[in-house]
């Protein structure tokens, strides 16, 4: 059950949008185990936002909401992954929310555009997956509570590597690189069956 927001907390449009998005989120598909796990994460993310007025920002040491987007090519058969400079794994594009972001979808699209160099990405407005993973953007470690979207690149889009990546490449959705994790593999599987 979601706790009511604390009326003493200042109004923040991004915070309000995150709550709205998470309250509406329902995973697609028929996998009951996945749906149950996603429902638990949804409640955890909502609880985090209700407990932390700064729960969207990197400064929130217990954890913070992040937004990412898996970029597919125009055919939906190739995925754009970044070899993350710090983590040294192939991941979807995304990261921390910033003060100018009005919505989680906007944050995911901004991150995907910045990290891919591709303009005119078309973002699917509803998230397709939630993921919680340990990171070290605080010395003692913290959690990214990632709201994951899908974006489609225009035909013949050319990606450009950003300073956050060691590499950036298109991969066939059915032949992902070894240096990726199960969360990315699940995300790709879900995105390519939409």
C-alpha positions, -999 to 999 in steps of 0.1 A, spaced: 0 0 0 13 35 -9 17 59 19 1 94 14 26 121 5 38 143 34 20 176 30 50 193 46 71 184 17 76 211 -10 57 206 -43 81 192 -69 68 185 -104 93 157 -111 86 141 -77 48 143 -84 54 129 -119 75 100 -106 47 90 -81 21 93 -109 42 71 -133 49 45 -107 13 43 -94 1 37 -130 29 13 -139 18 -23 -147 42 -46 -165 29 -61 -197 30 -98 -205 19 -130 -189 49 -139 -167 33 -140 -132 67 -142 -114 80 -111 -133 48 -92 -126 49 -100 -89 86 -89 -87 78 -57 -105 49 -50 -82 72 -53 -52 98 -30 -68 70 -5 -76 59 -4 -40 95 -1 -29 101 29 -53 69 46 -41 78 40 -5 112 55 -12 97 86 -28 72 90 1 101 87 27 126 110 9 117 144 -5 151 143 -23 145 107 -35 150 116 -71 184 132 -67 219 118 -66 225 135 -32 200 111 -16 225 86 -1 200 57 7 192 56 -30 176 76 -58 152 72 -87 170 71 -121 156 70 -156 170 50 -185 161 41 -221 169 11 -242 175 25 -277 163 3 -305 170 9 -342 141 17 -365 136 -20 -373 135 -30 -336 162 -56 -341 193 -38 -330 200 -23 -296 224 5 -288 244 -2 -257 271 18 -239 303 3 -224 300 23 -192 332 41 -183 330 33 -145 311 0 -144 328 -16 -174 297 -34 -186 274 -29 -216 243 -11 -204 213 8 -217 216 46 -218 204 66 -188 212 80 -154 205 106 -128 176 130 -130 185 167 -133 167 198 -120 155 208 -155 137 175 -160 99 179 -156 91 141 -160 108 108 -157 102 102 -194 119 135 -202 149 125 -180 152 92 -198 150 108 -232 175 135 -223 199 109 -210 195 87 -241 200 117 -264 231 130 -245 247 95 -244 239 85 -279 243 118 -298 211 108 -317 185 135 -321 148 128 -327 146 96 -306 110 85 -302 103 75 -266 76 51 -256 60 72 -228 52 43 -204 81 25 -187 85 -12 -195 105 -23 -165 118 -13 -131 152 -23 -118 171 -18 -85 208 -21 -85 238 -13 -62 261 15 -74 289 36 -60 280 72 -66 284 76 -29 316 62 -12 296 37 10 274 26 -20 238 34 -27 209 21 -49 197 32 -83 159 27 -85 158 27 -123 126 34 -142 133 19 -177 118 31 -210 123 22 -247 133 47 -274 134 42 -311 161 57 -333 152 72 -367 162 53 -398 200 55 -405 207 71 -371 244 76 -363 254 72 -327 283 93 -313 301 82 -282 299 105 -251 325 112 -224 305 88 -201 313 58 -222 343 38 -232 324 26 -263 290 28 -279 277 1 -303 247 -14 -320 242 -51 -312 216 -76 -326 190 -80 -300 195 -117 -301 233 -115 -298 242 -93 -268 278 -89 -257 291 -111 -228 298 -81 -206 262 -73 -198 239 -85 -170 206 -103 -166 187 -70 -160 198 -57 -195 190 -90 -211 155 -90 -196 151 -54 -207 161 -62 -243 138 -93 -243 108 -72 -231 116 -43 -255 118 -64 -286 84 -81 -279 64 -50 -275 
